[in-house]
């Protein structure tokens, strides 16, 4: 790969740093102590980004995913611009939601957002909450993602401006899901969505993190997103993450989850869009008796590439993790799943399972799956399995014998394979929308 192109791309980004004021976090309006911690956070990220190298296929963590095309796209950071009207964005809203934060190209759009529970929740844009709840935000922001070895996390923090912040106070149960909607409208730009979700002790909530392009053909752009989740003792969070970018987009995402005593994190990750997407999910069991359940689905076609990397780190004993990930690849698509489970020496009584099931719909599609178990304790229950194959001929024959055509039988089986993951989504209207999307896409296969 041409090293000079890497330098040009990163230099283009760094030269844009002083211009990050329009529509962004206004440092001059903040008290001096808040100004210091935010400046320090950004400065550390800038220094770290300058030290990190662009990942290539020579790096083990990236050997299946070539992102060198990004080096030929010196897209500058997006600027706050035109906000689409309600008529354009309302079809993207979730009907069960009363709390919704909308961001256009990474910038907060209050006119499209809806905040109904400010007395129950700490919810809003980073710009406002960095002032009103400085101690809470500074305690958690940037504390869980790994910026030391991750160039894209460091860049996201370096360009930190607006961001979604949701804090559920202790002993609070939020009945309706919170929708974090990130809409891309500007071509040939890079934008940096950021989310901070905190569940305090004995709290419960459901959050939908949703990435979508306003138009299916609005050109290439780069999304570099970071989300951080902190679950205190006995907190429960259901996290639905949707990646529905347009087919020209590049989506690079990092999510970090920190679990305290007896907390429970349940996630459903669905990737359908983008030309190239990479999602890193890192979960750390910081205290005993915590649990995570992770379901994932990548549904791609044509020449799309979808890469999912997860790391579940069992640091404490008596914790449980269950993971199921599925990929459906058609055309010349390439899906990647790398699931790592680490059981530390003191993490006795760990119970962990991982399943990777993958479906190839064409002879040119490719799926690489790599389960990893690193176990350093002896009193544990750990299991994993991985399969890559095509539709079962006997199942197709059975459906044909019941009157279905060859195409209808194959489409029905493909839909059922993907819909199994969608069944775990607790938001009825969203589940229905995604099921219809999967059904429409399988019909076109």
VOGU-3710 file (C-alpha; in Angstrom, 3 decimals, decimal comma):
1> xxxxxxxxxx> 0,000/0,000/0,000  1,226/3,525/-0,785  2,383/4,992/2,527  2,200/8,565/1,230  -1,542/8,190/0,717  -1,930/7,242/4,374  -0,038/10,355/5,402  -2,099/12,545/3,077  -5,364/11,189/4,457  -4,455/11,619/8,116
11> xxxxxxxxxx> -2,826/14,985/7,510  -6,039/16,153/5,889  -7,944/15,204/9,025  -5,514/16,778/11,460  -5,441/20,034/9,492  -9,186/20,210/10,000  -8,969/20,073/13,793  -8,828/23,843/14,420  -11,959/24,293/12,324  -14,102/22,058/14,512
21> xxxxxxxxxx> -16,169/24,843/16,032  -19,259/25,266/13,845  -22,106/23,432/15,496  -19,734/21,655/17,850  -18,949/21,696/21,528  -18,128/25,307/22,359  -15,191/25,210/24,720  -15,301/28,950/25,375  -18,729/28,734/27,010  -17,669/26,104/29,547
31> xxxxxxxxxx> -16,248/26,704/33,021  -12,484/26,434/33,214  -12,418/23,047/34,969  -14,677/21,490/32,316  -12,617/23,099/29,584  -9,517/21,406/30,963  -10,798/17,817/31,051  -12,282/18,009/27,572  -9,164/19,629/26,155  -7,037/17,015/27,883
41> xxxxxxxxxx> -9,155/14,181/26,485  -8,878/15,538/22,958  -5,173/16,322/23,272  -4,381/12,805/24,445  -6,349/11,365/21,532  -4,573/13,602/19,015  -1,172/12,544/20,371  -2,123/8,893/20,273  -3,552/9,094/16,745  -0,279/10,607/15,589
51> xxxxxxxxxx> 1,603/7,590/16,936  -0,631/4,871/15,506  -0,250/3,299/12,079  -2,912/2,709/9,506  -4,069/-0,940/9,805  -3,327/-3,201/6,849  -3,939/-6,819/5,930  -0,494/-7,560/7,349  -1,935/-6,943/10,831  -3,523/-10,056/12,312
61> xxxxxxxxxx> -6,663/-8,189/13,408  -7,201/-6,877/9,874  -5,930/-9,710/7,681  -9,372/-10,454/6,195  -10,369/-6,808/5,733  -8,554/-4,476/3,372  -9,458/-0,858/4,105  -6,796/0,632/1,847  -9,543/2,157/-0,380  -10,114/4,664/2,431
71> xxxxxxxxxx> -6,631/6,086/1,912  -7,721/7,250/-1,514  -10,641/9,165/-0,013  -9,220/12,212/1,803  -12,618/13,228/3,095  -12,593/16,167/5,480  -14,749/16,133/8,627  -18,383/16,979/8,023  -19,662/20,399/9,038  -23,016/21,300/10,477
81> xxxxxxxxxx> -25,262/22,053/7,532  -28,761/21,596/6,247  -31,107/19,741/8,583  -33,646/17,605/6,687  -37,289/18,239/7,316  -39,526/16,138/9,517  -41,261/14,658/6,482  -37,952/13,191/5,285  -36,802/11,815/8,629  -40,027/10,725/10,305
91> xxxxxxxxxx> -40,128/7,357/8,471  -36,909/6,531/10,353  -38,447/7,120/13,782  -39,530/4,271/16,067  -43,171/4,530/17,115  -42,637/3,162/20,654  -40,042/5,839/21,392  -40,695/8,987/23,427  -36,998/9,851/23,895  -35,090/10,311/20,649
101> xxxxxxxxxx> -31,760/11,995/19,921  -31,123/12,728/16,246  -27,744/13,615/14,771  -27,209/14,780/11,185  -23,703/13,982/9,943  -22,571/13,799/13,560  -24,196/17,074/14,684  -27,112/17,259/17,087  -30,477/18,180/15,548  -32,725/19,376/18,411
111> xxxxxxxxxx> -35,589/20,142/16,027  -35,807/16,448/15,109  -35,145/15,108/18,595  -37,632/14,392/21,340  -36,811/14,448/25,052  -39,754/13,601/27,275  -38,145/12,253/30,456  -35,608/14,853/31,570  -36,951/14,472/35,116  -36,388/10,709/34,952
121> xxxxxxxxxx> -33,270/10,526/32,793  -30,120/12,476/32,154  -30,433/12,630/28,385  -29,303/15,020/25,691  -26,412/16,314/23,654  -22,872/16,348/24,983  -22,702/20,104/24,422  -25,343/20,707/27,100  -24,677/17,853/29,492  -20,934/18,542/29,679
131> xxxxxxxxxx> -21,983/21,691/31,547  -25,018/20,510/33,535  -23,587/17,130/34,531  -19,868/17,677/34,158  -18,854/15,253/36,910  -20,910/12,364/35,525  -19,837/12,892/31,927  -16,152/13,376/32,740  -16,171/10,252/34,937  -17,258/8,024/32,062
141> xxxxxxxxxx> -16,501/9,662/28,717  -13,461/8,111/27,082  -12,838/5,705/29,956  -13,900/2,410/28,371  -12,822/2,440/24,717  -9,288/1,381/23,863  -7,700/4,402/22,211  -4,167/3,226/22,895  -4,075/0,697/20,045  -7,028/1,809/17,915
151> xxxxxxxxxx> -6,464/4,577/15,388  -10,149/5,090/14,635  -11,150/5,378/18,277  -8,377/7,940/18,782  -9,553/9,927/15,750  -13,152/9,889/16,953  -12,080/11,327/20,307  -9,779/13,862/18,653  -12,772/15,196/16,698  -15,154/14,928/19,646
161> xxxxxxxxxx> -17,923/17,512/19,477  -21,617/16,604/19,717  -22,648/13,243/21,127  -25,530/11,271/22,585  -25,483/11,006/26,379  -27,990/8,877/28,283  -27,686/8,218/32,019  -30,324/6,157/33,832  -30,310/7,034/37,561  -30,226/4,254/40,110
171> xxxxxxxxxx> -33,443/2,317/40,784  -34,999/3,721/37,588  -36,800/1,606/34,994  -37,294/3,204/31,586  -40,223/1,513/29,882  -39,923/2,943/26,357  -36,793/2,462/24,228  -34,426/5,380/23,699  -33,617/5,930/20,019  -30,208/7,302/19,017
181> xxxxxxxxxx> -30,544/8,088/15,314  -27,451/8,998/13,284  -28,334/10,151/9,760  -25,769/10,678/7,001  -26,531/13,286/4,326  -23,177/14,701/3,153  -21,103/12,908/0,545  -17,307/12,928/0,574  -17,057/13,719/4,285  -16,100/11,921/7,478
191> xxxxxxxxxx> -18,336/12,175/10,513  -17,775/11,062/14,080  -20,884/9,915/15,982  -20,311/9,421/19,715  -22,523/7,818/22,384  -22,207/7,439/26,132  -24,754/5,197/27,876  -24,649/4,742/31,653  -26,963/2,515/33,667  -26,599/3,234/37,368
201> xxxxxxxxxx> -27,311/0,663/40,068  -30,571/-1,324/39,701  -31,626/0,540/36,548  -33,155/-0,840/33,348  -33,468/0,514/29,831  -33,497/-0,335/26,116  -31,464/1,742/23,655  -31,484/1,610/19,862  -28,306/2,847/18,162  -29,228/3,409/14,524
211> xxxxxxxxxx> -27,011/4,426/11,564  -28,719/5,210/8,285  -28,255/7,250/5,096  -31,045/9,604/4,164  -30,694/8,569/0,535  -29,545/5,203/-0,754  -27,334/6,754/-3,444  -25,987/9,952/-1,877  -22,336/9,107/-2,587  -19,429/7,808/-0,547
221> xxxxxxxxxx> -18,689/8,988/2,986  -17,018/7,653/6,133  -18,691/7,022/9,482  -16,274/6,614/12,393  -18,395/5,931/15,466  -17,682/5,159/19,116  -20,136/4,017/21,790  -19,395/3,414/25,479  -21,645/1,524/27,890  -21,233/1,424/31,660
231> xxxxxxxxxx> -23,502/-0,863/33,694  -23,324/-0,476/37,466  -24,359/-3,184/39,937  -27,594/-4,962/38,937  -28,159/-2,662/35,960  -29,778/-4,090/32,821  -29,427/-2,656/29,317  -30,819/-4,015/26,079  -28,844/-2,613/23,147  -30,038/-2,871/19,565
241> xxxxxxxxxx> -27,479/-1,660/17,031  -28,439/-1,179/13,379  -26,070/-0,347/10,549  -28,093/0,632/7,482  -25,672/2,959/5,673  -25,796/3,352/1,907  -23,888/0,947/-0,329  -21,098/3,480/-1,017  -20,333/4,202/2,643  -17,451/3,113/4,847
251> xxxxxxxxxx> -18,512/2,324/8,404  -15,871/1,939/11,134  -17,282/1,440/14,607  -16,082/0,656/18,117  -18,251/-0,204/21,101  -16,961/-0,834/24,623  -19,040/-2,267/27,489  -18,024/-2,366/31,162  -20,048/-4,647/33,466  -20,204/-4,380/37,254
261> xxxxxxxxxx> -21,626/-6,842/39,798  -24,685/-8,819/38,612  -25,317/-6,478/35,691  -26,792/-7,754/32,431  -26,035/-6,533/28,910  -28,102/-7,905/26,041  -27,257/-6,851/22,480  -28,524/-7,421/18,967  -26,208/-6,161/16,220  -27,529/-6,024/12,649
271> xxxxxxxxxx> -25,345/-5,001/9,689  -26,946/-4,594/6,273  -25,373/-1,535/4,688  -22,056/0,055/3,718  -19,522/-0,926/1,091  -17,020/-1,794/3,813  -17,992/-2,043/7,479  -16,005/-2,979/10,549  -17,553/-3,300/14,017  -15,448/-3,930/17,119
281> xxxxxxxxxx> -17,291/-4,906/20,301  -15,283/-5,180/23,522  -16,982/-6,402/26,711  -15,232/-6,453/30,089  -16,552/-8,240/33,161  -15,273/-5,966/35,928  -17,141/-7,671/38,791  -18,658/-11,061/39,601  -22,018/-12,517/38,571  -22,435/-10,347/35,471
291> xxxxxxxxxx> -23,951/-11,608/32,220  -23,972/-10,713/28,548  -26,028/-12,106/25,666  -24,960/-11,047/22,178  -26,770/-11,818/18,928  -25,467/-10,643/15,577  -26,545/-10,747/11,944  -24,711/-9,591/8,817  -26,820/-9,648/5,649  -24,790/-8,526/2,629
301> xxxxxxxxxx> -24,707/-8,908/-1,137  -22,977/-7,687/-4,319  -19,411/-6,673/-3,317  -20,080/-5,604/0,263  -17,656/-6,468/3,041  -18,889/-6,747/6,650  -16,381/-7,487/9,422  -17,399/-8,110/13,030  -14,768/-8,459/15,749  -15,781/-9,174/19,335
311> xxxxxxxxxx> -13,746/-9,619/22,506  -15,416/-10,836/25,686  -12,983/-10,500/28,579  -13,852/-12,507/31,702  -11,842/-10,748/34,395  -13,898/-11,927/37,388  -15,396/-15,286/38,463  -19,004/-16,487/38,186  -19,843/-14,584/35,005  -21,785/-15,797/31,969
321> xxxxxxxxxx> -21,548/-14,906/28,285  -23,576/-16,259/25,380  -22,949/-15,232/21,795  -24,616/-16,173/18,518  -23,528/-14,578/15,256  -24,850/-15,265/11,751  -23,705/-14,109/8,325  -25,623/-14,340/5,055  -23,515/-13,524/2,004  -24,711/-13,364/-1,593
331> xxxxxxxxxx> -23,152/-12,186/-4,858  -19,459/-11,441/-4,365  -19,911/-10,329/-0,762  -17,363/-11,082/1,941  -18,332/-11,496/5,615  -15,886/-11,804/8,488  -16,485/-12,840/12,082  -13,738/-12,964/14,703  -14,967/-13,813/18,183  -12,468/-13,853/21,022
341> xxxxxxxxxx> -13,257/-15,057/24,546  -10,654/-14,519/27,258  -10,939/-16,192/30,658  -8,416/-14,710/33,081  -6,649/-16,805/35,777  -8,954/-15,596/38,557  -12,173/-15,934/36,553  -13,204/-19,353/37,916  -16,763/-20,624/37,392  -16,982/-18,825/34,051
351> xxxxxxxxxx> -19,731/-20,101/31,749  -19,264/-19,023/28,139  -20,620/-20,196/24,801  -20,169/-18,929/21,252  -21,827/-19,936/17,983  -20,936/-18,740/14,488  -23,306/-19,943/11,754  -22,866/-18,730/8,206  -24,800/-19,092/4,975  -23,364/-18,747/1,463
361> xxxxxxxxxx> -25,935/-17,979/-1,227  -23,587/-17,917/-4,216  -20,406/-19,590/-5,371  -18,544/-16,267/-5,359  -19,468/-15,167/-1,832  -16,926/-15,639/0,936  -17,160/-15,967/4,706  -14,221/-16,128/7,111  -15,009/-17,099/10,689  -12,449/-17,320/13,441
371> xxxxxxxxxx> -13,526/-18,277/16,980  -10,843/-17,778/19,626  -10,754/-19,118/23,180  -7,987/-18,039/25,535  -8,580/-19,820/28,828  -6,264/-19,358/31,801  -8,540/-20,837/34,496  -9,353/-24,505/35,077  -12,860/-24,465/36,612  -14,833/-23,158/33,632
381> xxxxxxxxxx> -17,433/-24,178/31,045  -16,561/-22,853/27,603  -17,830/-23,999/24,222  -17,790/-22,718/20,673  -18,874/-23,835/17,232  -18,587/-22,514/13,702  -20,209/-23,616/10,448  -20,119/-22,291/6,882  -22,391/-23,807/4,272  -25,191/-23,477/1,778
391> xxxxxxxxxx> -28,891/-24,133/2,107  -29,794/-27,706/3,018  -30,908/-29,500/-0,140  -33,250/-31,769/1,796  -35,006/-28,777/3,352  -35,362/-27,170/-0,083  -36,749/-30,443/-1,454  -39,242/-30,706/1,415  -40,638/-27,231/0,739  -40,808/-27,922/-2,993
401> xxxxxxxxxx> -42,774/-31,068/-2,249  -45,287/-28,858/-0,461  -45,867/-26,775/-3,588  -43,234/-24,047/-3,343  -41,018/-23,183/-6,276  -37,256/-23,630/-6,036  -36,763/-19,868/-5,618  -39,541/-19,494/-3,055  -38,203/-22,396/-1,014  -34,677/-20,990/-0,963
411> xxxxxxxxxx> -35,907/-17,512/-0,073  -38,055/-18,813/2,765  -35,179/-20,793/4,283  -32,835/-17,827/3,976  -35,355/-15,551/5,642  -35,858/-18,033/8,498  -32,102/-18,266/9,017  -31,805/-14,498/9,521  -35,114/-13,943/11,297  -33,948/-16,120/14,201
421> xxxxxxxxxx> -31,622/-13,287/15,280  -34,277/-10,618/14,792  -36,656/-12,464/17,111  -34,601/-11,294/20,085  -35,315/-7,604/19,344  -37,721/-6,374/22,047  -39,137/-3,407/20,060  -42,118/-4,673/18,065  -42,270/-2,059/15,276  -38,516/-2,172/14,713
431> xxxxxxxxxx> -38,520/-5,961/14,652  -41,287/-5,913/12,033  -39,431/-3,356/9,893  -36,222/-5,365/9,935  -38,010/-8,630/9,211  -39,592/-6,999/6,177  -36,183/-5,702/5,066  -34,665/-9,171/5,360  -37,609/-10,706/3,530  -37,355/-8,168/0,685
441> xxxxx> -33,627/-8,723/0,352  -33,905/-12,515/0,306  -36,578/-12,254/-2,371  -34,098/-10,439/-4,580  -31,434/-13,113/-4,145
//
